[in-house]
Amino acid sequence: MKIRNASLSWIDSNLPFSKRFKDIYYSRGDELAESQHVFLKGNRLTAHWAEMAERESPFTIAEIGFGAGLNFLRTWHLFQKTQRKPARLHYIGFEKYPLSFDDLTRVHSRWLSLTKLSDQLRSVYSDHSSGCHRLHLGNEILLDLHFGDTLIQLENLPSRMQVDIWYLDGFTPRLNPEMWQPQLFQSIASHSKSDATLTSYSVAGNIRKNLQAAGFAVEKQPGHARKRHMLFAKNCQNKTSRESMLNNYGYGKYNIERAVLNQPTRSVLIIGAGIAGCSMAYSLAQRNWEVKVIDQAPGAATGASGNSQLALRCRLFQTDSELARFYLHSFLYTQRELRQLSKNNRINFHNCGVLQLVGAMNKQRDLNPNKLKKLYNEQVMQTLDVQSASKLANCQLTEAAYYFPLGGWIDGSLLCDTYLDHPSIDLITDQVVSSLKKNDNQWQLLGKEQKEIARAPIVVIANSHNASQFQQTYQLPLTTLPGQTSTISATDQSLSLATVVCGNRTVFPEIGNHHNLSASYRREGTRLELRPDDDQQNLMGAQACFQGDYLSQVIQSARVTVRCNSKDNFPVVGKVPNVSKLQDHSMLERHYGQIGKISSDYYLPGLYITAAHGSNGLATCPLSSEYLASLIDQEVPPFGQSIIGALDPARFIIREIRKKR
Ligand code: SAM
């Protein structure tokens, strides 16, 4: 998951040259004017935007070769200045060797007219780790930076991903033949809208030939300055054949989301007001959905999400896998979101760092530090000996630790309130949803005595361990994990604790003259009584992290809540499967090795779930919500098929069916 950065030398004043490809990033001269000519004017952006001015779904531009982001900054600048345009711009940048932050800053110093936008981009830019970094730049601009080889990243994205416009800017084909393969053009075609356009400064014969073979009509147009030509291409694939390809490839014939998308009121109901439900509401409200969040309790965050200190750290894996990537990007996404929310709102993300002691028994066992070091960039995780870890914690720890410099803690209840504090979100409390009923393309939420609470075409189930209480979800193998947190008084000594420390228990830095210790795990049931034994276990687990008697032994208070997990210990996020249809073996036959690519005909239209986030919900809920919002809004999701498959609620049923074959 580590990624290699661009290796640059410099020509003229801060103009980058790739040592790896032996090519220039921009023609000498006026690169801003060239970008404007080839990519912005070449694709007739303002005319396209005007035609789509009423559209709620975003306008999607994908760029191969994001480089220093000049084309992106120019496009964003133009979008800001343009009056008639779609509500949002989704820009997807593919980049194999991202510029380091310092190199990016150096290149950007050339573009004074773009300084403000550059500052905003650089405040969230990541220069490490392969995979998709989803960055929000205000309400209008969504930037997905896919780091890694374009072909691999693109092929992994669902073919529902439909791009309006492509910028091809990946160095001269002669110097980068590995990228410009015929397969790349086929993949571009399968991810394009039926009227997508594309430009490139290169008019090389094989690019034109490959584009034509992929279904594009290609033209040479006048190039910029001394360059005689540039390339313009338009997708000419037959619209019906593309629709039928999408239908066969996972997106079903009738699509309720498509039907709702451009209606005057786009309404959605969310069951559950913990972090899963509240972050879901926020992601949808940001996309102009009218959201009602319904909870059985008198307020938001009354369950495990409501702990006054929740730790943000990255669940570690020692080999690269879709789940390792999901947990990494979830962690990175949440810390960016918390930093942004902290800027504008009353929450405070305490970015004090998190130390996870190497022997922590309730974390994954037997992690090999050398393997971890190979996988995780130092900006994400560092392996520290006991002295260095103790120095950061500002006290004597008992073990070496994995350190997450981007981690920290937040008040879960305040976070939920902040998510809900949006004019398009209503919180409905004290309502127990007992069943869901489909009626005329609307889902009805029914309460006591079948009384309707609310209805909408789209519903997201986000009520943690209660999520499998419905007839539509009862087969999902969700487990409940009650756990108790304890609070102890702070002492003069323990006030020094400077980071979150996760050992067999997690110990937080002092707030309000006390420390929170979380949490015990009880395997059985959902009974929520406070247990003195659990307090003692919490105290022992916490004390074992530190040398001597560092912590007070006086329990002040305790809180019991229930976390929800799944049979395989990974979150359950996606469309709710239509179990009886899935169990029809013959229909499923061709989808057996392809969880995550199953046709939407096998799911219940308009019904989604986000659950089983275990004790990692602070990290995994926000990106899961972005994923579901992308599904609902028919946007390009923030990760590809392999992660989609690993989270797919249908995975358990398919595994069962496979076993029986
Ligand atoms: N469009 C950029 C801008 O506006 O700043 C300049 C792009 S520069 C000419 C070409 C970029 O393509 C380099 O950053 C290079 O690392 C990237 N690249 C080369 N091969 C690639 C591949 N297979 N996948 C993704 N990016 C690639």
Boltz pocket constraint, residues with backbone or C-beta under 6 A from the ligand:
constraints:
  - pocket:
      binder: B
      contacts: [[A, 6], [A, 24], [A, 25], [A, 26], [A, 64], [A, 65], [A, 66], [A, 67], [A, 68], [A, 69], [A, 70], [A, 71], [A, 72], [A, 94], [A, 95], [A, 96], [A, 97], [A, 98], [A, 148], [A, 149], [A, 150], [A, 151], [A, 169], [A, 170], [A, 171], [A, 176], [A, 178], [A, 179]]
      max_distance: 6.0
